[in-house]
């Protein structure tokens, strides 16, 4: 299990950003990519971590909310 601080450091994000995503707040696609790579996952694994998008939110500039998988991955 990876700590929130370690995930933030590996992803190049702040712990506040990780907190916001864990709380279900939207995030940019680049933020999602950074989190996935920091977790050692592929970008194609995004649905496992962030859930599936029903609104076409994978378009550039769109925001997505994190599913519980991100919260579980950063809890330590």
Biopython code that builds the backbone (N, CA, C, O; Angstrom):
import numpy as np
from Bio.PDB.StructureBuilder import StructureBuilder

atoms = [
    (1, "UNK", "N", (0.856, -1.175, 0.000)),
    (1, "UNK", "CA", (0.000, 0.000, 0.000)),
    (1, "UNK", "C", (0.899, 1.234, 0.000)),
    (1, "UNK", "O", (1.936, 1.257, 0.663)),
    (2, "UNK", "N", (0.500, 2.239, -0.734)),
    (2, "UNK", "CA", (1.275, 3.463, -0.876)),
    (2, "UNK", "C", (0.599, 4.570, -0.071)),
    (2, "UNK", "O", (-0.626, 4.693, -0.092)),
    (3, "UNK", "N", (1.376, 5.361, 0.626)),
    (3, "UNK", "CA", (0.795, 6.468, 1.385)),
    (3, "UNK", "C", (0.359, 7.575, 0.430)),
    (3, "UNK", "O", (0.809, 7.650, -0.713)),
    (4, "UNK", "N", (-0.514, 8.416, 0.920)),
    (4, "UNK", "CA", (-0.988, 9.552, 0.127)),
    (4, "UNK", "C", (0.177, 10.464, -0.240)),
    (4, "UNK", "O", (0.266, 10.935, -1.373)),
    (5, "UNK", "N", (1.065, 10.711, 0.712)),
    (5, "UNK", "CA", (2.220, 11.575, 0.457)),
    (5, "UNK", "C", (3.132, 10.970, -0.601)),
    (5, "UNK", "O", (3.650, 11.683, -1.462)),
    (6, "UNK", "N", (3.331, 9.647, -0.538)),
    (6, "UNK", "CA", (4.182, 8.987, -1.525)),
    (6, "UNK", "C", (3.543, 9.024, -2.912)),
    (6, "UNK", "O", (4.229, 9.262, -3.905)),
    (7, "UNK", "N", (2.230, 8.790, -2.982)),
    (7, "UNK", "CA", (1.529, 8.874, -4.260)),
    (7, "UNK", "C", (1.649, 10.279, -4.841)),
    (7, "UNK", "O", (1.931, 10.444, -6.028)),
    (8, "UNK", "N", (1.435, 11.283, -4.004)),
    (8, "UNK", "CA", (1.543, 12.669, -4.466)),
    (8, "UNK", "C", (2.950, 12.960, -4.981)),
    (8, "UNK", "O", (3.114, 13.590, -6.026)),
    (9, "UNK", "N", (3.961, 12.504, -4.249)),
    (9, "UNK", "CA", (5.348, 12.745, -4.654)),
    (9, "UNK", "C", (5.654, 12.050, -5.978)),
    (9, "UNK", "O", (6.227, 12.659, -6.882)),
    (10, "UNK", "N", (5.276, 10.782, -6.095)),
    (10, "UNK", "CA", (5.550, 10.028, -7.327)),
    (10, "UNK", "C", (4.805, 10.607, -8.527)),
    (10, "UNK", "O", (5.305, 10.572, -9.651)),
    (11, "UNK", "N", (3.610, 11.139, -8.282)),
    (11, "UNK", "CA", (2.806, 11.695, -9.370)),
    (11, "UNK", "C", (3.151, 13.147, -9.674)),
    (11, "UNK", "O", (2.713, 13.692, -10.687)),
    (12, "UNK", "N", (3.930, 13.772, -8.804)),
    (12, "UNK", "CA", (4.259, 15.186, -9.004)),
    (12, "UNK", "C", (3.071, 16.079, -8.708)),
    (12, "UNK", "O", (2.899, 17.127, -9.330)),
    (13, "UNK", "N", (2.252, 15.659, -7.757)),
    (13, "UNK", "CA", (1.050, 16.403, -7.375)),
    (13, "UNK", "C", (1.126, 16.744, -5.893)),
    (13, "UNK", "O", (1.959, 16.204, -5.165)),
    (14, "UNK", "N", (0.266, 17.630, -5.459)),
    (14, "UNK", "CA", (0.218, 17.941, -4.031)),
    (14, "UNK", "C", (-0.702, 16.952, -3.322)),
    (14, "UNK", "O", (-1.571, 16.335, -3.938)),
    (15, "UNK", "N", (-0.494, 16.814, -2.019)),
    (15, "UNK", "CA", (-1.390, 15.952, -1.251)),
    (15, "UNK", "C", (-2.799, 16.537, -1.235)),
    (15, "UNK", "O", (-3.778, 15.798, -1.128)),
    (16, "UNK", "N", (-2.906, 17.858, -1.340)),
    (16, "UNK", "CA", (-4.224, 18.493, -1.415)),
    (16, "UNK", "C", (-4.967, 18.030, -2.667)),
    (16, "UNK", "O", (-6.173, 17.786, -2.619)),
    (17, "UNK", "N", (-4.259, 17.908, -3.777)),
    (17, "UNK", "CA", (-4.883, 17.412, -5.013)),
    (17, "UNK", "C", (-5.363, 15.980, -4.824)),
    (17, "UNK", "O", (-6.468, 15.637, -5.243)),
    (18, "UNK", "N", (-4.548, 15.146, -4.200)),
    (18, "UNK", "CA", (-4.955, 13.760, -3.935)),
    (18, "UNK", "C", (-6.179, 13.749, -3.033)),
    (18, "UNK", "O", (-7.107, 12.975, -3.268)),
    (19, "UNK", "N", (-6.202, 14.597, -2.003)),
    (19, "UNK", "CA", (-7.365, 14.702, -1.111)),
    (19, "UNK", "C", (-8.627, 15.057, -1.891)),
    (19, "UNK", "O", (-9.686, 14.470, -1.674)),
    (20, "UNK", "N", (-8.506, 16.008, -2.785)),
    (20, "UNK", "CA", (-9.673, 16.441, -3.573)),
    (20, "UNK", "C", (-10.197, 15.314, -4.461)),
    (20, "UNK", "O", (-11.407, 15.121, -4.582)),
    (21, "UNK", "N", (-9.285, 14.578, -5.076)),
    (21, "UNK", "CA", (-9.688, 13.478, -5.955)),
    (21, "UNK", "C", (-10.340, 12.368, -5.133)),
    (21, "UNK", "O", (-11.335, 11.776, -5.550)),
    (22, "UNK", "N", (-9.768, 12.093, -3.960)),
    (22, "UNK", "CA", (-10.357, 11.080, -3.075)),
    (22, "UNK", "C", (-11.774, 11.460, -2.657)),
    (22, "UNK", "O", (-12.633, 10.600, -2.465)),
    (23, "UNK", "N", (-11.997, 12.751, -2.523)),
    (23, "UNK", "CA", (-13.317, 13.243, -2.114)),
    (23, "UNK", "C", (-14.313, 13.254, -3.269)),
    (23, "UNK", "O", (-15.473, 13.625, -3.091)),
    (24, "UNK", "N", (-13.854, 12.843, -4.459)),
    (24, "UNK", "CA", (-14.751, 12.773, -5.604)),
    (24, "UNK", "C", (-14.809, 14.042, -6.427)),
    (24, "UNK", "O", (-15.669, 14.173, -7.298)),
    (25, "UNK", "N", (-13.912, 14.976, -6.168)),
    (25, "UNK", "CA", (-13.877, 16.204, -6.959)),
    (25, "UNK", "C", (-13.304, 15.888, -8.336)),
    (25, "UNK", "O", (-12.526, 14.944, -8.474)),
    (26, "UNK", "N", (-13.669, 16.646, -9.341)),
    (26, "UNK", "CA", (-13.162, 16.389, -10.694)),
    (26, "UNK", "C", (-11.666, 16.670, -10.805)),
    (26, "UNK", "O", (-11.106, 17.452, -10.037)),
    (27, "UNK", "N", (-11.032, 16.013, -11.777)),
    (27, "UNK", "CA", (-9.614, 16.277, -12.036)),
    (27, "UNK", "C", (-9.375, 16.258, -13.539)),
    (27, "UNK", "O", (-10.157, 15.698, -14.307)),
    (28, "UNK", "N", (-8.286, 16.878, -13.932)),
    (28, "UNK", "CA", (-7.939, 16.930, -15.351)),
    (28, "UNK", "C", (-7.368, 15.594, -15.808)),
    (28, "UNK", "O", (-6.896, 14.794, -15.000)),
    (29, "UNK", "N", (-7.420, 15.369, -17.115)),
    (29, "UNK", "CA", (-6.891, 14.129, -17.675)),
    (29, "UNK", "C", (-5.405, 13.961, -17.382)),
    (29, "UNK", "O", (-4.950, 12.847, -17.122)),
    (30, "UNK", "N", (-4.648, 15.045, -17.420)),
    (30, "UNK", "CA", (-3.224, 14.956, -17.140)),
    (30, "UNK", "C", (-2.990, 14.515, -15.695)),
    (30, "UNK", "O", (-2.047, 13.773, -15.418)),
    (31, "UNK", "N", (-3.834, 14.963, -14.782)),
    (31, "UNK", "CA", (-3.735, 14.552, -13.376)),
    (31, "UNK", "C", (-4.020, 13.064, -13.250)),
    (31, "UNK", "O", (-3.323, 12.356, -12.524)),
    (32, "UNK", "N", (-5.035, 12.590, -13.949)),
    (32, "UNK", "CA", (-5.344, 11.158, -13.945)),
    (32, "UNK", "C", (-4.170, 10.345, -14.467)),
    (32, "UNK", "O", (-3.817, 9.313, -13.898)),
    (33, "UNK", "N", (-3.569, 10.814, -15.550)),
    (33, "UNK", "CA", (-2.437, 10.111, -16.150)),
    (33, "UNK", "C", (-1.287, 10.030, -15.155)),
    (33, "UNK", "O", (-0.669, 8.975, -15.012)),
    (34, "UNK", "N", (-0.996, 11.116, -14.475)),
    (34, "UNK", "CA", (0.085, 11.133, -13.494)),
    (34, "UNK", "C", (-0.179, 10.141, -12.365)),
    (34, "UNK", "O", (0.734, 9.444, -11.923)),
    (35, "UNK", "N", (-1.421, 10.078, -11.898)),
    (35, "UNK", "CA", (-1.769, 9.155, -10.820)),
    (35, "UNK", "C", (-1.632, 7.713, -11.287)),
    (35, "UNK", "O", (-1.061, 6.881, -10.580)),
    (36, "UNK", "N", (-2.147, 7.417, -12.462)),
    (36, "UNK", "CA", (-2.052, 6.057, -12.987)),
    (36, "UNK", "C", (-0.602, 5.607, -13.119)),
    (36, "UNK", "O", (-0.260, 4.495, -12.717)),
    (37, "UNK", "N", (0.246, 6.456, -13.675)),
    (37, "UNK", "CA", (1.651, 6.104, -13.849)),
    (37, "UNK", "C", (2.347, 5.957, -12.496)),
    (37, "UNK", "O", (3.188, 5.075, -12.325)),
    (38, "UNK", "N", (2.002, 6.816, -11.535)),
    (38, "UNK", "CA", (2.599, 6.723, -10.201)),
    (38, "UNK", "C", (2.200, 5.427, -9.501)),
    (38, "UNK", "O", (2.958, 4.895, -8.690)),
    (39, "UNK", "N", (1.008, 4.922, -9.815)),
    (39, "UNK", "CA", (0.541, 3.666, -9.239)),
    (39, "UNK", "C", (1.100, 2.454, -9.987)),
    (39, "UNK", "O", (0.837, 1.312, -9.611)),
    (40, "UNK", "N", (1.874, 2.707, -11.048)),
    (40, "UNK", "CA", (2.452, 1.610, -11.820)),
    (40, "UNK", "C", (1.452, 0.989, -12.776)),
    (40, "UNK", "O", (1.614, -0.159, -13.189)),
    (41, "UNK", "N", (0.419, 1.740, -13.128)),
    (41, "UNK", "CA", (-0.616, 1.252, -14.036)),
    (41, "UNK", "C", (-0.448, 1.876, -15.411)),
    (41, "UNK", "O", (0.304, 2.835, -15.587)),
    (42, "UNK", "N", (-1.156, 1.323, -16.376)),
    (42, "UNK", "CA", (-1.172, 1.873, -17.722)),
    (42, "UNK", "C", (-2.349, 2.828, -17.840)),
    (42, "UNK", "O", (-3.325, 2.720, -17.097)),
    (43, "UNK", "N", (-2.253, 3.754, -18.770)),
    (43, "UNK", "CA", (-3.358, 4.679, -19.009)),
    (43, "UNK", "C", (-4.616, 3.907, -19.387)),
    (43, "UNK", "O", (-5.727, 4.349, -19.093)),
    (44, "UNK", "N", (-4.453, 2.774, -20.028)),
    (44, "UNK", "CA", (-5.611, 1.960, -20.416)),
    (44, "UNK", "C", (-6.331, 1.367, -19.198)),
    (44, "UNK", "O", (-7.445, 0.861, -19.335)),
    (45, "UNK", "N", (-5.720, 1.420, -18.023)),
    (45, "UNK", "CA", (-6.339, 0.927, -16.792)),
    (45, "UNK", "C", (-7.209, 1.990, -16.111)),
    (45, "UNK", "O", (-7.698, 1.774, -15.003)),
    (46, "UNK", "N", (-7.400, 3.127, -16.768)),
    (46, "UNK", "CA", (-8.089, 4.255, -16.136)),
    (46, "UNK", "C", (-9.479, 3.918, -15.621)),
    (46, "UNK", "O", (-9.889, 4.438, -14.583)),
    (47, "UNK", "N", (-10.210, 3.067, -16.317)),
    (47, "UNK", "CA", (-11.563, 2.737, -15.881)),
    (47, "UNK", "C", (-11.575, 1.952, -14.574)),
    (47, "UNK", "O", (-12.531, 2.040, -13.804)),
    (48, "UNK", "N", (-10.521, 1.189, -14.323)),
    (48, "UNK", "CA", (-10.434, 0.439, -13.067)),
    (48, "UNK", "C", (-10.224, 1.369, -11.882)),
    (48, "UNK", "O", (-10.673, 1.077, -10.774)),
    (49, "UNK", "N", (-9.547, 2.483, -12.110)),
    (49, "UNK", "CA", (-9.236, 3.411, -11.030)),
    (49, "UNK", "C", (-10.273, 4.524, -10.932)),
    (49, "UNK", "O", (-10.715, 4.872, -9.837)),
    (50, "UNK", "N", (-10.654, 5.074, -12.062)),
    (50, "UNK", "CA", (-11.525, 6.234, -12.072)),
    (50, "UNK", "C", (-12.962, 5.925, -12.478)),
    (50, "UNK", "O", (-13.797, 6.829, -12.502)),
    (51, "UNK", "N", (-13.263, 4.689, -12.790)),
    (51, "UNK", "CA", (-14.610, 4.340, -13.231)),
    (51, "UNK", "C", (-14.790, 4.637, -14.701)),
    (51, "UNK", "O", (-13.933, 5.257, -15.331)),
    (52, "UNK", "N", (-15.900, 4.195, -15.240)),
    (52, "UNK", "CA", (-16.160, 4.434, -16.652)),
    (52, "UNK", "C", (-16.835, 5.772, -16.833)),
    (52, "UNK", "O", (-17.559, 6.250, -15.960)),
    (53, "UNK", "N", (-16.589, 6.355, -17.960)),
    (53, "UNK", "CA", (-17.168, 7.655, -18.290)),
    (53, "UNK", "C", (-18.400, 7.456, -19.152)),
    (53, "UNK", "O", (-18.331, 6.846, -20.219)),
    (54, "UNK", "N", (-19.518, 7.968, -18.690)),
    (54, "UNK", "CA", (-20.749, 7.868, -19.482)),
    (54, "UNK", "C", (-21.059, 9.169, -20.203)),
    (54, "UNK", "O", (-21.959, 9.215, -21.041)),
    (55, "UNK", "N", (-20.319, 10.231, -19.883)),
    (55, "UNK", "CA", (-20.613, 11.529, -20.489)),
    (55, "UNK", "C", (-19.598, 11.923, -21.540)),
    (55, "UNK", "O", (-19.584, 13.068, -21.992)),
    (56, "UNK", "N", (-18.742, 10.980, -21.937)),
    (56, "UNK", "CA", (-17.717, 11.325, -22.921)),
    (56, "UNK", "C", (-16.663, 12.233, -22.329)),
    (56, "UNK", "O", (-16.059, 13.028, -23.049)),
    (57, "UNK", "N", (-16.430, 12.134, -21.038)),
    (57, "UNK", "CA", (-15.511, 13.040, -20.352)),
    (57, "UNK", "C", (-14.047, 12.780, -20.675)),
    (57, "UNK", "O", (-13.173, 13.469, -20.147)),
    (58, "UNK", "N", (-13.761, 11.813, -21.521)),
    (58, "UNK", "CA", (-12.376, 11.567, -21.882)),
    (58, "UNK", "C", (-11.876, 12.521, -22.962)),
    (58, "UNK", "O", (-10.727, 12.426, -23.394)),
    (59, "UNK", "N", (-12.724, 13.425, -23.392)),
    (59, "UNK", "CA", (-12.301, 14.413, -24.369)),
    (59, "UNK", "C", (-11.309, 15.363, -23.697)),
    (59, "UNK", "O", (-11.416, 15.604, -22.495)),
    (60, "UNK", "N", (-10.338, 15.910, -24.451)),
    (60, "UNK", "CA", (-9.354, 16.813, -23.860)),
    (60, "UNK", "C", (-10.026, 17.974, -23.132)),
    (60, "UNK", "O", (-10.983, 18.572, -23.624)),
    (61, "UNK", "N", (-9.501, 18.273, -21.953)),
    (61, "UNK", "CA", (-10.017, 19.392, -21.184)),
    (61, "UNK", "C", (-11.180, 19.049, -20.281)),
    (61, "UNK", "O", (-11.587, 19.872, -19.461)),
    (62, "UNK", "N", (-11.720, 17.863, -20.412)),
    (62, "UNK", "CA", (-12.837, 17.461, -19.565)),
    (62, "UNK", "C", (-12.334, 17.021, -18.203)),
    (62, "UNK", "O", (-11.164, 16.670, -18.049)),
    (63, "UNK", "N", (-13.213, 17.042, -17.223)),
    (63, "UNK", "CA", (-12.862, 16.623, -15.874)),
    (63, "UNK", "C", (-13.537, 15.315, -15.548)),
    (63, "UNK", "O", (-14.619, 15.014, -16.052)),
    (64, "UNK", "N", (-12.889, 14.539, -14.700)),
    (64, "UNK", "CA", (-13.441, 13.265, -14.256)),
    (64, "UNK", "C", (-13.302, 13.163, -12.754)),
    (64, "UNK", "O", (-12.413, 13.778, -12.165)),
    (65, "UNK", "N", (-14.172, 12.392, -12.133)),
    (65, "UNK", "CA", (-14.093, 12.193, -10.703)),
    (65, "UNK", "C", (-13.487, 10.835, -10.416)),
    (65, "UNK", "O", (-13.687, 9.879, -11.166)),
    (66, "UNK", "N", (-12.752, 10.761, -9.335)),
    (66, "UNK", "CA", (-12.112, 9.498, -8.946)),
    (66, "UNK", "C", (-13.106, 8.575, -8.299)),
    (66, "UNK", "O", (-13.992, 9.002, -7.559)),
    (67, "UNK", "N", (-12.949, 7.328, -8.583)),
    (67, "UNK", "CA", (-13.743, 6.284, -7.945)),
    (67, "UNK", "C", (-12.971, 5.791, -6.720)),
    (67, "UNK", "O", (-11.822, 6.181, -6.516)),
    (68, "UNK", "N", (-13.588, 4.944, -5.912)),
    (68, "UNK", "CA", (-12.945, 4.459, -4.685)),
    (68, "UNK", "C", (-11.567, 3.833, -4.884)),
    (68, "UNK", "O", (-10.785, 3.789, -3.934)),
    (69, "UNK", "N", (-11.247, 3.358, -6.060)),
    (69, "UNK", "CA", (-9.948, 2.717, -6.280)),
    (69, "UNK", "C", (-8.800, 3.681, -5.998)),
    (69, "UNK", "O", (-7.768, 3.256, -5.479)),
    (70, "UNK", "N", (-8.945, 4.960, -6.323)),
    (70, "UNK", "CA", (-7.900, 5.923, -6.042)),
    (70, "UNK", "C", (-7.801, 6.127, -4.537)),
    (70, "UNK", "O", (-6.700, 6.197, -3.990)),
    (71, "UNK", "N", (-8.928, 6.220, -3.875)),
    (71, "UNK", "CA", (-8.922, 6.384, -2.425)),
    (71, "UNK", "C", (-8.242, 5.195, -1.760)),
    (71, "UNK", "O", (-7.455, 5.371, -0.829)),
    (72, "UNK", "N", (-8.538, 3.990, -2.229)),
    (72, "UNK", "CA", (-7.916, 2.784, -1.647)),
    (72, "UNK", "C", (-6.433, 2.742, -1.911)),
    (72, "UNK", "O", (-5.660, 2.331, -1.045)),
    (73, "UNK", "N", (-6.017, 3.160, -3.097)),
    (73, "UNK", "CA", (-4.609, 3.100, -3.464)),
    (73, "UNK", "C", (-3.769, 4.066, -2.647)),
    (73, "UNK", "O", (-2.590, 3.805, -2.412)),
    (74, "UNK", "N", (-4.350, 5.175, -2.211)),
    (74, "UNK", "CA", (-3.544, 6.164, -1.503)),
    (74, "UNK", "C", (-3.719, 6.104, 0.008)),
    (74, "UNK", "O", (-3.066, 6.863, 0.724)),
    (75, "UNK", "N", (-4.571, 5.235, 0.510)),
    (75, "UNK", "CA", (-4.728, 5.083, 1.960)),
    (75, "UNK", "C", (-3.611, 4.195, 2.491)),
    (75, "UNK", "O", (-3.325, 3.122, 1.959)),
    (76, "UNK", "N", (-3.005, 4.673, 3.539)),
    (76, "UNK", "CA", (-1.960, 3.848, 4.159)),
    (76, "UNK", "C", (-1.902, 4.103, 5.644)),
    (76, "UNK", "O", (-1.085, 3.503, 6.342)),
]
sb = StructureBuilder()
sb.init_structure("model")
sb.init_model(0)
sb.init_chain("A")
sb.init_seg("    ")
for serial, (resi, resn, name, xyz) in enumerate(atoms, 1):
    if name == "N":
        sb.init_residue(resn, " ", resi, " ")
    sb.init_atom(name, np.array(xyz, "f"), 0.0, 1.0, " ", f" {name:<3s}", serial, name[0])
structure = sb.get_structure()
